Amino acid sequence: MRIKFFALATAFIVFTIAVQAQDAPSTTRLESQHKPTSSMASHLAQYELNILKTLDSGNAAAQAQAVQTLRELEQMFPKYPFEQSLAPLEAKLKDEKADPIVRHLVALALDELHSDGGDSVIKDVAATCQDKGLQTLCNALLVKSTYK
């Protein structure tokens, strides 16, 4: 009788832990490492606006850092839509005169937004881009995409 009770209690504990683990919100590695605060979350719209201003600057290094910062914010706040960023990122990705590194980072940022609009632009660039490296990256990003 004791063995049955012990086995039943152990099964119940394992089941309870499994259910609690599934109910816990999933976090990205960046989110768990940096532990975003509610203050950061309340200022996301302003951060996004500042990043977009930097993206319009003529400095390629600043643009690359701005896009990388946006990517990190996307990972830290996966539920935030970053709607204001979509059109400027699309324009930068399609701009053949833009810095190639910035364009690669923009393609990654658009992919991480998980939006049909971003996937559409990535698909367009993959079909029309003269930069073979960017074209290859865009095709690779579309492999996991559900966009048709």
Buried (B, 14 or more C-beta within 10 A) or exposed (E): EEEEEEEEEEEEEEEEEEEEEEEEEEBBEBBEEEEBEEEBEEEBEEBBEEBBEBBEEEEEEEBBBBBBBBBBBBBBBBEBBBEEBBEBBBBBBBEEEBBEEBBBBBBBBBBBBBBEBBBBBBBBBBEEBEBEEBBEBBBEBBEEBEBE
